[in-house]
Amino acid sequence: MTDEAPASIFSAKPTLIGKLVTLRPFLAEDTPVLRSMLRDAEIGRLTGSVHATGEVTPWDETAEARMLAWYSSRNAQPDRLDLAVVDRRDDACVGEVVLNEWDEPNRSCNIRIALVSAGQGRGLGTEAMRLMVAHGFEQLGLHRISLNVYDFNPRARRAYEKVGFVQEGARRDVLCLDGEWVSDVVMSILAPEWRNRSAD
C-alpha cells in the first residue's frame, strides 16, 4: 500500500509556449511578482478579493508564509493546474493562469487568470487563456471550461470572448464593493466549440 495519490489528468505540469507568453510551473524566482500581484489593489478589486476600491490585502509575516507555502505547493496538486504566465519578451513572470474546480465525472473545470500591470494591454492574457484552454481540451480531454467575470470588468469579458467564451448566465449581487452590490457573468466554452474555432 502506498501513500501516493493516484495519477490524474493534472499530474504532469506542462510548459506551454506561445508567440507572446510561456506558461510554466512556478519557480522560486517568481515570488516577488506573485507577492505584488496579491497586494495590488486593482487586481484585488477585479478578482473580488477586497470590498473597497483601493483596499489592499493586509500583509504580514503570516501572509508571506502562506503565500510561499501556497505557490511552492502548486506543482504537486493533482486536482488543478496552476501555471506562471511569463512574458517571452524578457522572460519575466507577469502573473498566473489556473484550471481549477475540476469536476472529473463531467470533465469540466473553471479557469482564472491574473496579471500584474506589466503584463496587461499587450495581448499576453488573451494568448495565455488560449494556450490553457487548448491544453484543457486537446491534452486533458475536458468537455467544458467556465469562468466568472464581474460586471465592472468589460475589458476582461471582451478578452474572454476573443478566446471563444460565451455568456451562459449571470449571478446577481455576488459581491459587495464600495457598499454597492455587483453581479457577475458566467461564461463558458465547450470542446466542440473549441474544435470548430480551431478548424476555421
N, C-alpha and C positions, 0 to 999 in steps of 0.2 A: 504494500500500500504506500502511496506517495502523497506528499502534501502539495504537489504542484497542481495548479489549476489546469483544467483541460484546455487544449488549444481552441482558440476561437478565430473568427474572421479578423479580429483585431490583434492577434498575437504578433504578427510581423508589423513593424513600424517602418513604412517605406520612405524613400526620398523621391519627391515628385518634382520634375523640372519643367518649367515653362520658359517663355521668352523673357518675362519680366521678373519672375519670382521663382525661388526654390522653396518647396515645403519639405521640412526635415524634422527629425526628432529634436527635442530641446537639448541644448548644451549649457554647461555652467556659465559660459560667457554671455548667454542671453539674459542673465539675471538683471542687469541694470535697466534694460529696455522693458522687461516684464514688470519690474517694480514701478517704473514711470507710467506704464500703461494702467496698472492697478490704482495708481494715485492721481490719474488725470481726471479732472472734474468733468470735462466734456464726455470722455468715454464713460464715466460713471453715470452721467445723465442719459446717454444713448443706450446704455445697457440696462438701465433701471436699477443700478446698484446704489443710487443715492435718491433722496427725496426732495432735494432743493438744488436749483441751478447754482453752480459754483461750489457746491459742497464737495469736499474731498474725503475719501475714506480715511478714517483715523489710522495712523501708522505708528507702531512702537516695536519693541524687540519681539513681542509675541506675534504681531502681524508679519514681521520679517521672517521669523522662524516658520510660520505657517506657509508663507509664500514659497520659501526654499524647499520645504518638505513636499508641497503640492507639485511644483514643477519638476523636482528630482524624481518623483514617482510616476510621472505621466507615461514614460516609455515602458512601464511594466503593467499598465492597465489592460486587462483582457476584454473589457466591455466598451471601449471607446478609443478614438484615435485623435490625439492632440498633437498638432504639428506647428512648429515655428514657421512664420512667413518671413522669408529672407529676400531682401532686395538684391537682385543679381548685379545691379549697377555697382554696389560697393560691399556686397556680402554682409550687410548689416541686418540683424533681426529687426523687423518692424511690427511684429505682432504675432497673433496666433489664429489658427482655424481649427475647428473641432467638430468631429462627428461624435455625438453622444446620445443619451436616451435611447439606446439600442433596444428595439423590440424584435427579438430573434424570430419568434414564430411568424411575425408579419413582415419580416425583412425590411424594417424601416428604422430610420434614425432622424434625429434633429441635427441641424448644422448651425454653427455660430462662428462669427469672426470678429476680431477686434484689432485695430491697427492704431499705432501712435501717429501723431500728425505728420511725421516724416514719411510715412507710408501711404498717406491719403492723397487723393486728387490726381493720381497718375495711372490709374487702371490696375494697380497691384492687387487690390481687394477683389476686383472682378475676376482677374486671372486666378487668384488663389481659390476663389469659390469654384470656378470652372474645373480646376485641377482636382479639387477634393470631391466634387460631385462626380466627375468622370471616374475617379478611383472607386467611389462608392458603388456606382452602377456597374462599371466594366470589370473591376477586380474583386469586389466584395460581394457582388450579387444582390445588392439591395434592390428593393422594389419602389420604395418611397423615401424621399428626403424632404423634411419640412423645417420651417423656421417661423419665428415671430418677429415683427418689426413694429415699433411704436409709431403712432400716427404722426408724431412730430419729426419723423426721420424720412422724408420723401427721397432724399438722395440715396439712402441705402436701398429703399424699395426699388428705385429705378435700376440700381446695380444688380439686384437680385432678378429683376425682370429680364435684364440682358443675358443672364445665365440660363433663363428659361423657367424660373419660378412663376407661378400664377397664384392669384388670391383665391383662397377657398373659403374664407370666412373671417370673422372678427371676434375678438373678445372685448367686451365692454368694461370700461373702468377697472383695468387691471393694475394700474399704477397711480399713486397719488404723488404728483410732482408739483412743488410750489403751491400746495394746497388745492390743486385742481386735479380732477380725475382724468386719466388718459387711457384711451383704448389702444389695442394693437391689432394688427392684421396677421392672420395665419396664411402662410404661403407654402406651396409645395411644388415638387416636380416628381414625376413618375418615370420609371425606367423606360417605358415605351415612348414617352415624350422626349426623353434624352436621346434615345436611339434615332428618332425622327429628326431631331435638330442636328445630330452628328452626321446624318446622311445627306443633309442639304448642302 
